[in-house]
Amino acid sequence: MDILNDVSCEKMTFENYDFTDFWDDIDYSLDEYVEEYPSDEMIESVEKELGYKLPESYIWLMKQHNGGITTKSCFPTNEPTTWAEDHVAITGISGIGRKKRYSLCGEFGSQFMIDEWEYPAIGVAICDCPSAGHDMIFLDYRECGPKGEPKVVHVDQEHDYKITYLADTFEEFICGLKDEEFFEDDFDD
C-alpha cells in the first residue's frame, strides 16, 4: 500500500475533513504559536514581508485557528528521513502574524530559519519539527513562483538541506497528517 495516497480527505477538500480535536491547545501552544485571527491587512502585510502569496487553504485554516500544535503530527514519506524510515513529524504549524515566537514572522519564523539556520530560500517555513531546528517543513515555491500554489517539502539541515517532497498542496499535507500511533510499529522492531 502506498501510504502517501492514503489520506483522509475526499478529493483533498477541507469541506470533507473533520477538524474536531485537530488542535492541541496546551499552554505551550497557546503561548508560543497561536496568534489572533488574522485580518486581511495582516495577511497582506505578512505576505509582503515574506515575498510570497500564501495558499488559500493555509489562510482558510489560519482564519479558523491561527497556528498551533496539532494532535496529528506525522506525515508519511516514501523515503527515509532523519526522523524515521517512513515519515516526518511536526511540532506545530506557524500562524499568520508577528507576535508569537513560532508565527510566520515571529522570532523563530520563516526568515529567521533562512537567515540564521541557512535554510534554502525556496519559500516559507510553515512547520517546525521536534528536532529543534534541524529540520523544517516548507512551502516550496521553486516551480510555481512567488504567487503560485506551492508544494510542501521537508528540508533536512542535518543532511546538507536535503529536500524531500511531501505533498502537492498545503491542503493535501494537512489531510495527510496522521497520529503518531499510525507509525507505532516502527518502534516495536
N, C-alpha and C positions, 0 to 999 in steps of 0.2 A: 504494500500500500504506500502511495506517495503521500506522506503526511502534510506536505505543503498544500495539497489540494483538498485536504480535509478541514475546511473551515466552517464555522457555524453560521455564516450569513448567506442566506439565499440570494444569489445574484449580486453579492457584495454590496448591499444597500443597508444603511443603518436602520431603515424603517423595519427591517426584519430582525434586528439584533436586540437582544434583551440586555439593557444596561443595569438591571437590578443587581445590586451588590458588585458592580464593576469597580467602584472606587473604594479604597480602604482609607477612610477619613480618620486615621490615628493622628494624635497631636503632632508628630513629626511631619506628616504630610501637610497638615493644615499650616504649620509654622514655616515650612521650607519651600513648598511647591504651590499651594492653592492660592491663586490671585482672585481679585474681584472679577465679576463677569466683565469681559472686555467690551468696551464701547466701539462703535465703528471708527471713531477717531483714534482710539488706542490701537486697534488692529492696523489701521493705515500707517500710524507712526512707527509701530514695530516693524511692519513690512518695509518701510522706507529705510529704517536703521539697518535691517538685515540685508536689504538689497534683493529680496525675493518675495514673490506673491505666495502667500500661504495657501495650501489646499483648502477648498471649500469644506471638505469633510472634517479637517482639523479645526477650522473655525467653528463649524457647527458643534463639534464635540466640546470645544472650549467655552462656547456660549451656554452649554448645559452644566459644565463643571470645569473650571479653568485650571487644569493641571492637577497633578497629584499622583499618589501611589495607587497602583491597581491591584486587584486581587488576582487577576490573571496576568502573570508576569513572564511567561516563556513563549518564545516563538520558534517553531520548528525550522530546521535548516537541512539541506541535503548534503552538506559538507561540514566537517568538524570545525569548531571554533575553539578559542582558548577557554571558553566557559564549559563546553560539553561537546560530545561527539555529534549530537543531532539537534541542538537548539542553542539559542541565546536567551539571556534573561535581562529584564529591565528592572530598575528600581522605581522609576517614576517617569511621568510624561510632563514635559515643560509646559507651563501655562503661558498665555499671551500677557506680557507685562514686564515690569522692571523692578518691582518691589521685593519679590521673593527670590531667595538665592538661586533657585533652580528654574526660574522663569526664563523665557527665551532671551531676554535682555537683562537678566539678573546678574549678580556677582559671579555665578558659575554657569552662565548661559552660553549660548552658541558661540559668540565672538570670543569669549574667554577660552573656550576649548580650542578654537582655531589659533588664537594668538599665543596663549601660554603653553598649551599642550601640543601645539604644532600639528593639529589635525588638518587634513587637506581641506582646502576651501572649495568644497563640492556642493555646498548648500547650507542647510540649517541642522544643527544638533538638536534633536527633538526629544530623546530619551537618554537618561543616564543609565548605567549598568552597575551591578553590585561590585565591580572591580575598582571602584573609587577613582574613576577617570581613565582607566587603562583600556576601556572600550566604550563605544557610544553607538547610538542609533541615529542616523542622519536621514533627512530628506535630501535626496540626490538629484540635483538639477542639471547634471552634466549633459544629458541627452535632450532635455526639454527646454533649456534656457530658464532665466530667472522668473518668467511669467507663466511657465507651463506647469503640467502636472508631474511632480517629482516621483521617482521611485523611492522605496525605503531600503536602506542598506545598513549593515553592521560594519563599523570601522574598528579594527583591532590595532591599537597603538603598540602592543607588545610584539606584533609580527609585521613591523615596518608599515603600519597603517593599511594592512590588508583590508580590502573592501569585499564584503560578502553580500550578494543580493538577497533580499528578504521578500519584498512584495512590490507589485506594480504601482500601488497607491497606498496612501495612509489608511484609507478605509479598509482595504484588504489586510493591512498589517493589524489593525485593531481587531478585526473579525477573526484573525488567525491566532490571536493570543490564547494561550492555554494555561490552565492551572499547573503549578509545578508537579502536582501528583501525576499528571499525564506522563511525565518522564521518570517516575519513581524507579522503574526497573533499571534505569541507568546506574543507580547507586547500589542496587542489590547484587551486582555481579561480583 
